[in-house]
Amino acid sequence: MENHSLPRTAAFFDLDKTVIAKSSTLTFGKSFYQGGLINRRAVLRTAYAQFVFLAGGADHDQMERMRRYLSDLCRGWNVQQVREIVAETLHELIDPIIYDEAASLIEEHHAAGRDVVIVSTSGAEVVEPIGALLGADRVVATRMVVEKGAFTGEVEYYAYGPTKAEAIRELAASEGYDLTRCYAYSDSITDIPMLESVGHPRAVNPDRALRREAAARDWPVLSFSRPVRLKQRVRSLPMPSRPALVAAAAVGAAAATAGLVWIASRRRNPSTVLSAFSVKDKEVKLGLPVVGGQE
């Protein structure tokens, strides 16, 4: 009997200023200070970076400076301590800044039978718990090298610009997505490759450069402006338990403060860094070995 079923599809969401109202990485600055990981000067610097990001985004030069700063800042940090801080403060810091419009879109895509994938420059140990909170099926995120339980400051994989699009194509090949029928959402001109990789690109709260590009290409432009706690909006969105969020936070070993990292010459094959979080099973499935050779 011939199979006439439609091909699988997905909706790919950038995270910062698309699904949540701030930078997911910089949002944890105060918590890292309270945990003794950074000093007051670093807190002020991350607050300023958050202001610049919210005011108009960051261009390539700004992101390169931030990459160097954050890579140096997190070198030597204890990974387990970072995991615990993220897990303990996730609901307090992230839940209130999730856009209601984005949460509704995620719900609608799931109802239409599409997978939801978060594709973010931020670190995996930040993005994976947020993905669990949102009910996402998978995440693609930045990873850094960890040795002897500490960050080295070196980038293992950076989800930025062209590498986001490469990761999406790898995921489409492995999962059977028809990219011409898929959706992508982002606020930044740096995500043009990601938006170009699907048949239904959407600009969300776009920076000026992306707004011009969207107008030139006749792409829809969406405005998200209503952050709201998930528990206050819909019952149908899955709300993972604290153990599930702790498990997700413990998976990514390396990039809580290095989410804004410029693409490095050490770029690896995206197929080695795709990760999927299964909320229903409360487990994390990874497509890469833990850095250091341990499974």
Backbone torsions as a table, in degrees:
resi	resn	phi	psi	omega
1	MET	NA	129.7	-176.6
2	GLU	-74.0	138.9	-178.9
3	ASN	-93.1	114.9	-179.0
4	HIS	-104.7	16.0	-178.0
5	SER	-66.8	148.2	-180.0
6	LEU	-72.0	151.6	177.4
7	PRO	-66.5	158.7	179.1
8	ARG	-70.2	151.8	179.2
9	THR	-136.1	166.2	-179.1
10	ALA	-149.2	160.9	172.0
11	ALA	-118.4	123.3	-176.7
12	PHE	-104.3	123.3	-176.8
13	PHE	-116.5	124.5	160.8
14	ASP	-62.6	159.9	-174.5
15	LEU	-100.7	-62.7	-172.1
16	ASP	-70.5	126.6	-178.2
17	LYS	65.3	8.5	174.2
18	THR	-115.7	-52.9	175.9
19	VAL	-99.1	-38.5	177.0
20	ILE	-117.8	159.1	-169.7
21	ALA	-83.2	-7.8	-177.4
22	LYS	-133.8	-178.0	171.8
23	SER	-76.6	122.3	-178.1
24	SER	-62.6	-37.0	-179.5
25	THR	-70.1	-51.8	-175.6
26	LEU	-68.0	-22.7	179.8
27	THR	-60.4	-27.4	-177.2
28	PHE	-86.8	4.7	-176.2
29	GLY	-55.8	-47.5	-179.0
30	LYS	-63.9	-38.3	179.4
31	SER	-65.7	-37.6	177.4
32	PHE	-67.6	-33.8	175.7
33	TYR	-66.0	-46.5	179.6
34	GLN	-63.5	-27.7	177.5
35	GLY	-85.8	1.0	176.8
36	GLY	83.4	10.8	-177.9
37	LEU	-83.3	-29.7	179.9
38	ILE	-133.7	160.8	179.4
39	ASN	-94.9	178.6	-176.2
40	ARG	-63.3	-36.2	179.3
41	ARG	-62.3	-40.4	178.9
42	ALA	-66.5	-35.7	177.1
43	VAL	-61.6	-45.4	180.0
44	LEU	-63.9	-37.4	-179.2
45	ARG	-69.0	-40.2	177.9
46	THR	-69.0	-33.3	176.3
47	ALA	-64.2	-40.4	177.8
48	TYR	-65.5	-41.3	178.2
49	ALA	-61.5	-38.4	177.1
50	GLN	-63.3	-41.1	178.7
51	PHE	-61.8	-46.3	179.2
52	VAL	-61.2	-42.4	-179.2
53	PHE	-62.1	-45.0	-177.9
54	LEU	-71.6	-31.0	-176.8
55	ALA	-71.3	-30.9	-177.8
56	GLY	-173.2	12.8	-179.3
57	GLY	84.5	-171.8	-178.5
58	ALA	-133.7	135.1	177.3
59	ASP	-85.1	-177.7	-174.8
60	HIS	-62.6	-41.3	-179.0
61	ASP	-65.4	-41.8	178.1
62	GLN	-63.3	-39.6	-179.9
63	MET	-69.2	-33.0	177.1
64	GLU	-66.8	-42.0	176.6
65	ARG	-63.7	-40.9	178.7
66	MET	-66.1	-36.1	177.9
67	ARG	-59.2	-49.0	-178.6
68	ARG	-62.7	-42.4	-178.9
69	TYR	-64.3	-49.3	-176.6
70	LEU	-69.5	-36.0	178.1
71	SER	-62.6	-43.4	177.4
72	ASP	-67.0	-38.5	-176.5
73	LEU	-62.8	-43.2	-173.0
74	CYS	-88.4	-6.5	-180.0
75	ARG	-59.5	125.8	178.3
76	GLY	91.4	-6.8	178.3
77	TRP	-64.0	143.9	175.1
78	ASN	-74.5	122.3	-174.5
79	VAL	-64.2	-42.0	-177.7
80	GLN	-62.1	-37.9	178.6
81	GLN	-64.6	-40.5	177.7
82	VAL	-63.1	-43.9	178.5
83	ARG	-56.3	-45.5	-176.5
84	GLU	-66.6	-40.4	179.3
85	ILE	-62.9	-44.7	179.6
86	VAL	-61.9	-45.8	-178.2
87	ALA	-64.0	-39.6	-175.4
88	GLU	-73.9	-26.6	-173.8
89	THR	-112.2	3.0	-175.0
90	LEU	-58.5	-52.4	-177.3
91	HIS	-63.7	-40.1	-178.7
92	GLU	-65.2	-40.3	-172.2
93	LEU	-93.9	-37.0	-171.7
94	ILE	-97.1	-42.7	-176.3
95	ASP	-52.6	-42.5	-177.4
96	PRO	-71.8	-12.8	-175.1
97	ILE	-110.5	14.6	175.5
98	ILE	-79.8	128.4	179.3
99	TYR	-68.0	130.4	176.6
100	ASP	-58.8	-40.0	-179.2
101	GLU	-64.2	-38.3	179.2
102	ALA	-68.6	-42.6	178.2
103	ALA	-61.5	-38.3	177.4
104	SER	-65.0	-41.8	178.3
105	LEU	-62.8	-41.8	177.9
106	ILE	-59.4	-44.1	178.2
107	GLU	-61.7	-43.0	-178.9
108	GLU	-65.7	-40.4	178.7
109	HIS	-65.3	-41.4	176.4
110	HIS	-62.2	-41.7	179.6
111	ALA	-62.9	-29.1	178.6
112	ALA	-84.4	1.2	177.7
113	GLY	89.3	10.7	-179.7
114	ARG	-92.6	144.5	169.0
115	ASP	-72.0	153.3	175.5
116	VAL	-116.2	126.0	-176.8
117	VAL	-124.7	124.5	173.9
118	ILE	-89.1	127.2	-179.0
119	VAL	-122.4	106.0	-168.4
120	SER	-134.3	146.4	173.8
121	THR	-71.1	-23.1	-177.6
122	SER	-67.6	167.1	-175.2
123	GLY	-70.2	151.6	-175.1
124	ALA	-60.8	-37.3	-177.8
125	GLU	-72.9	-14.1	171.0
126	VAL	-90.3	-45.2	-173.1
127	VAL	-71.0	-39.2	-176.9
128	GLU	-63.6	-45.0	174.5
129	PRO	-63.1	-36.8	177.1
130	ILE	-65.6	-40.2	175.7
131	GLY	-58.8	-40.6	177.4
132	ALA	-63.5	-41.8	179.6
133	LEU	-60.7	-37.3	-177.2
134	LEU	-84.1	-13.2	-175.5
135	GLY	82.1	20.7	178.9
136	ALA	-66.9	150.9	179.4
137	ASP	-83.4	-33.0	-178.4
138	ARG	-149.6	162.3	170.9
139	VAL	-135.7	150.3	168.3
140	VAL	-121.5	126.2	-173.1
141	ALA	-149.7	165.0	177.9
142	THR	-68.2	144.1	174.8
143	ARG	-131.2	144.0	176.2
144	MET	-119.3	164.1	-177.6
145	VAL	-77.2	138.2	175.4
146	VAL	-123.7	132.1	175.0
147	GLU	-132.9	131.0	178.8
148	LYS	53.3	39.8	174.4
149	GLY	77.5	13.0	-178.6
150	ALA	-135.4	152.9	175.1
151	PHE	-68.9	136.5	175.7
152	THR	-91.0	-16.7	-174.6
153	GLY	89.8	-3.4	178.8
154	GLU	-92.5	146.8	-178.7
155	VAL	-91.4	125.4	174.4
156	GLU	-84.6	-46.6	178.5
157	TYR	-152.1	136.5	-179.5
158	TYR	-119.5	119.9	179.6
159	ALA	-89.2	91.1	-174.8
160	TYR	-153.7	136.9	174.3
161	GLY	54.7	-122.5	-176.6
162	PRO	-60.8	-31.1	-178.1
163	THR	-69.8	-26.5	173.1
164	LYS	-63.2	-45.8	179.6
165	ALA	-64.1	-39.5	178.2
166	GLU	-62.7	-42.4	179.1
167	ALA	-64.1	-38.8	178.3
168	ILE	-63.9	-42.6	178.7
169	ARG	-65.4	-39.7	176.6
170	GLU	-62.1	-44.0	-179.7
171	LEU	-66.4	-39.3	177.9
172	ALA	-62.1	-39.9	179.5
173	ALA	-66.2	-39.9	-177.3
174	SER	-77.9	-30.2	-176.1
175	GLU	-101.9	-8.3	178.7
176	GLY	80.0	26.0	177.9
177	TYR	-74.4	138.5	170.3
178	ASP	-91.0	102.0	-173.3
179	LEU	-64.0	-24.3	178.2
180	THR	-67.5	-18.4	179.5
181	ARG	-106.2	3.4	-177.2
182	CYS	-92.4	166.0	-179.0
183	TYR	-118.2	152.1	173.6
184	ALA	-143.3	143.8	-176.3
185	TYR	-131.9	131.7	176.1
186	SER	-158.9	159.8	178.6
187	ASP	-102.8	-10.5	-165.3
188	SER	-115.6	142.8	175.7
189	ILE	-61.6	-26.3	179.7
190	THR	-68.0	-14.0	179.7
191	ASP	-97.2	16.2	175.5
192	ILE	-53.7	-45.0	178.7
193	PRO	-58.4	-39.1	177.5
194	MET	-64.4	-45.4	-179.2
195	LEU	-66.6	-36.7	179.8
196	GLU	-69.2	-19.3	-173.3
197	SER	-79.8	-8.4	-177.6
198	VAL	-121.2	166.6	-179.8
199	GLY	-81.6	-17.7	-176.2
200	HIS	-130.8	75.8	178.1
201	PRO	-77.7	146.8	178.4
202	ARG	-136.7	129.9	174.1
203	ALA	-92.2	127.0	-177.7
204	VAL	-118.1	124.1	-178.2
205	ASN	44.5	51.6	-168.1
206	PRO	-69.8	147.8	168.8
207	ASP	-68.5	171.2	-172.9
208	ARG	-60.9	-39.9	-178.7
209	ALA	-65.8	-42.7	179.2
210	LEU	-69.3	-35.7	178.4
211	ARG	-60.7	-42.6	177.8
212	ARG	-64.0	-42.6	-179.2
213	GLU	-65.6	-41.3	179.2
214	ALA	-63.0	-40.0	178.3
215	ALA	-65.1	-41.0	-179.2
216	ALA	-66.1	-32.4	-176.9
217	ARG	-98.6	0.2	-179.5
218	ASP	61.9	38.3	175.5
219	TRP	-85.5	141.9	175.1
220	PRO	-61.8	143.6	177.4
221	VAL	-117.4	124.6	-178.2
222	LEU	-110.4	146.4	177.8
223	SER	-118.2	115.6	176.9
224	PHE	-105.7	130.0	-174.3
225	SER	-144.9	5.7	-173.2
226	ARG	-121.3	82.3	173.0
227	PRO	-65.1	138.5	-178.8
228	VAL	-155.0	145.0	177.1
229	ARG	-65.7	137.2	-178.2
230	LEU	-59.4	-38.2	-177.8
231	LYS	-63.6	-20.3	-177.0
232	GLN	-91.8	-6.0	-171.3
233	ARG	-111.4	-56.3	-175.2
234	VAL	-138.5	146.6	177.1
235	ARG	-85.6	-20.6	-172.9
236	SER	-77.8	-21.5	177.1
237	LEU	-73.1	131.9	-178.9
238	PRO	-66.6	132.8	176.5
239	MET	-111.3	100.3	-175.8
240	PRO	-65.8	151.9	178.9
241	SER	-72.5	164.9	177.8
242	ARG	-58.3	-42.9	176.5
243	PRO	-56.8	-37.2	179.3
244	ALA	-65.9	-40.3	179.6
245	LEU	-69.0	-38.4	177.0
246	VAL	-62.7	-41.2	178.1
247	ALA	-62.3	-41.7	179.4
248	ALA	-66.0	-41.8	-179.2
249	ALA	-65.2	-28.4	-177.7
250	ALA	-80.4	-11.0	-175.4
251	VAL	-75.6	-57.0	-178.2
252	GLY	-71.1	122.7	-172.1
253	ALA	-95.4	1.2	-161.1
254	ALA	-144.0	-6.5	-168.1
255	ALA	-137.6	38.7	-175.0
256	ALA	-60.2	-38.9	179.8
257	THR	-106.9	7.0	179.6
258	ALA	-114.5	36.6	178.6
259	GLY	-68.6	-29.4	178.0
260	LEU	-94.9	82.1	-174.6
261	VAL	-123.6	128.2	179.6
262	TRP	-69.9	146.8	-177.7
263	ILE	-59.8	129.2	-173.6
264	ALA	-103.0	162.2	179.8
265	SER	-69.6	-12.0	179.0
266	ARG	-84.3	16.0	-175.1
267	ARG	-51.2	131.1	-178.9
268	ARG	-103.6	171.0	176.3
269	ASN	-63.6	123.1	-177.9
270	PRO	-57.5	-24.1	-178.1
271	SER	-65.7	-17.7	-179.6
272	THR	-87.5	-3.6	-174.6
273	VAL	-126.8	4.9	176.9
274	LEU	-70.3	137.9	178.8
275	SER	-132.9	147.1	-179.8
276	ALA	-126.7	132.1	177.5
277	PHE	-108.5	122.6	178.8
278	SER	-100.3	106.3	-178.6
279	VAL	-67.2	-41.3	-176.3
280	LYS	-62.1	-40.4	-177.7
281	ASP	-87.7	-7.1	-177.7
282	LYS	52.6	46.7	177.9
283	GLU	-143.8	159.2	178.9
284	VAL	-113.8	129.8	179.1
285	LYS	-112.8	124.2	-175.6
286	LEU	-114.0	149.6	177.9
287	GLY	-101.4	21.7	178.3
288	LEU	-145.9	150.5	173.6
289	PRO	-72.3	153.9	175.9
290	VAL	-63.5	137.3	-179.6
291	VAL	-57.4	132.3	-177.1
292	GLY	111.3	-4.7	172.5
293	GLY	94.2	-4.4	179.2
294	GLN	-87.6	143.5	178.4
295	GLU	-84.0	NA	NA
